[in-house]
Amino acid sequence: MKKMKRLCSILLIAVMILSATACQKQGGGQEPQVQSSAETTAVPAGQEQTTAPAQTEAGGDPIKIGVLATLTGYPLNGEHMRNGILMAIDEINAKGGVLGRQLVADVQDCSNTTDIAINATNKLVSEDVAGIIGPHYSSLGLAVESIIKDAQVPMLVGGTSPKFVNECDNDYLFRIRASDTLQAAAAASYLVDGLGAKKIAVLYGSDDFGTGGMQVATGYFDSVNIPYTVQSFNNEDTDVTSQILKCLNENCDGVMIWATEAAFPIVSRQMYELGLTVPTITNPSLAVDSCLAQLDKEWVEGWYCVTDFLTNNPTGEVQYFIKRYTAVYGTDESVDLHCAAYYSATYALADAIERAGTTDGPAVSKALRETKDVEGIVGNLTSNEDGEMISEIILAQCKDLKIEYIDVIQSDTP
């Protein structure tokens, strides 16, 4: 596909610009032997939840994996994240565990609140976890990364902010989703090269996630001499009409939105009501079922997004994962990027512990840094020197409130 090849080339330019300006082989290929359903009941913020005590082989103690999940705040996301992790643990344990020992999850609710996330992280590191999976949101990960650095406990985050690489000097920090350096640059370049936009409005949430995406996108627009206007809002705002009217007054012919799921019902409805109906591309929030369920068809018909995971991705690994996930949690349970990404993260952490031959934090961190081609559901996981493990994303389009797969965008730099 010529457009996609050109997009990849432009994407690499955007990544280089951003860098200059900034100072599974185990997972999806075999039939699982799931022994039991994972617990899915939410717990109050800051309180502990674990899987049932694991039976160990040869008298070895279980290997405890810490989990930071948003079970209150955006509960569906955290529940799906936890579901994916517990499903992976069940599969790994059924195959003999890691180092001849069983895995057990210590799940803490970080509630999408920095204070609660800090307390939950302190609790996990005090309990000698071999590693921590999560949190999902950039602001929480940035708030706790210094804790895991001091404790020498590896952490696999899902937050996509460029700050994890540009501002954090942390050998224990790893990312198991594509960063905004890749995602936002791909979205920006597709808006220009694929959709022909000549003057662009960037509507973004004012948190670390939204700001990071905006900075990557505008760096790209500057590199190709495309004019733009930027308008920020709080993700929980109930009125963004002033920002949208400014975009209309600027005669923008393309829109890029970078915000959490909470913002989409207001932003998309008011864009439609005010007549800002131009080609639009967004971050992965649009591809999340819990977000789509809050939208009307006409608000977002024809919109594009970049995303980590789609249920209609035709690859065998993804379809087989969906089959296994619904077998455990039921066909009424939606499958999204949260369960897929953190399922993959669990396999990556288990793989590193096995290769390290120990649960010692520095050794596991070193093994994670050497991760190569661990099969994942959001792309194979291969770490670069910055701990970035994913180098591909999906381009998709919304039609009749369903997100349809278009193609995979692959970066040449993992």
C-alpha positions, 0 to 999 in steps of 0.5 A, a space after each residue: 500500500 503506497 500510502 502506508 509505505 510513505 506514512 512509515 517514512 514520514 513517521 520516522 522523520 517525526 520520531 527523529 524530530 521529537 527525539 531532537 527536541 526532547 532533552 512472545 514466544 510464550 503467549 499466543 501460539 499454544 492451546 492453554 490449559 486454564 484451570 479456573 476462572 479469574 476473580 473479577 470483583 472490584 475492591 475498594 481503592 488501595 485495598 489488596 486483592 490476590 488470586 487464590 493461594 497458588 500450589 507450589 512445586 518442590 516446596 517453592 514459594 509462589 512468585 508474587 507479581 504486583 498489579 496496579 489497576 484502575 478498579 475505581 475511576 475508570 473501572 472497566 479498564 482496570 477490570 479488563 487489565 486485571 482479567 488479562 493478567 490473571 488469565 495469563 497467570 492461570 495459563 503459565 501456572 498450568 504449564 508449570 509456572 516459572 522457575 518451577 514455582 507458581 505465579 500469584 497476583 497481588 492486585 492493588 487499585 490505584 483509582 486513577 489518583 496519584 496519591 492512591 497510586 503512590 500508596 499502592 506502589 509502596 505497598 507492593 514493593 514492601 511485599 517483595 514482588 518480582 515485578 509490577 504490571 501497570 499502571 495504565 495511565 501516564 500520570 500515575 506511572 510518572 508519579 510512581 516511577 521513582 519508587 520502583 527505581 529506588 526499590 529496584 523493582 521492574 515495572 511494565 507500564 501502559 502509559 504512552 507519554 513520551 516523558 517516560 523516555 525523555 524525562 525518566 532515567 530509570 533502568 527498572 521502567 518498561 513500556 508494553 504499549 506503543 508510545 505516543 512518539 509512535 502513535 501520535 506521529 502516525 496519527 498526525 502524518 496520516 491526517 496530512 498524507 492520507 487524508 489531505 488536511 492542510 490546516 489542522 486543529 489539535 484538541 487535547 486533554 491537558 494531562 500528561 497523556 494529552 499534552 505529550 500527544 499534542 507535542 509529538 503531533 505539532 512537532 510533525 506538523 512543523 516539520 512538514 510546514 502544516 499550519 495548526 491551532 491547538 486547543 486544550 481542555 480538562 478530560 472531565 469538562 462538560 463544555 468545550 464549545 469555545 475550543 471548537 468554535 476557535 477551530 471553526 474560526 480558523 477554518 481547519 479542515 482536519 482535526 486530531 483529538 488526543 484525550 482519555 475516554 472520559 472526554 470523547 462523549 462531550 467533545 464528539 457531540 459538541 463537534 457534531 452539533 457545532 458543525 466541525 465535521 471534517 476528517 478526524 483522527 484520534 488516539 486509541 480511546 475511540 477503539 475502546 468498547 466502553 467509550 464507543 458505548 457512550 457515543 452516538 453514531 453520527 458524532 463519530 461516523 467516518 473518524 479514524 484512530 490509531 490503536 494497539 488492539 482491535 477485535 477484528 484484526 484478522 491475525 490468527 494470534 488475535 482471534 485465538 486470544 479472543 476465543 480463549 478470553 471469552 471462554 474464561 470470562 464469557 461471551 458478554 465480556 468485551 475484549 479490548 486493548 486493556 486485557 490484551 496489552 497486560 496479558 502480553 505484559 504478564 508473559 513478558 515478565 514471566 519470560 524475563 524471570 525465567 531467563 534471569 533464573 531469579 526474582 532478584 530485581 536487577 537481574 529481572 530488569 536486565 533480562 527485560 531489557 534483553 527481551 526479544 520476540 516474545 509473542 504478544 497480542 499487541 505485537 511481539 515484544 522486543 525491548 530497546 535500550 529505553 525499555 520500549 517493547 512495542 514498535 507497531 500500531 493499527 490504523 482503523 476507522 469508525 463505521 456504524 460505531 464499529 472500529 474497522 481494521 485498515 492496516 498495521 503501521 510498523 516502525 523501523 525502530 523498536 
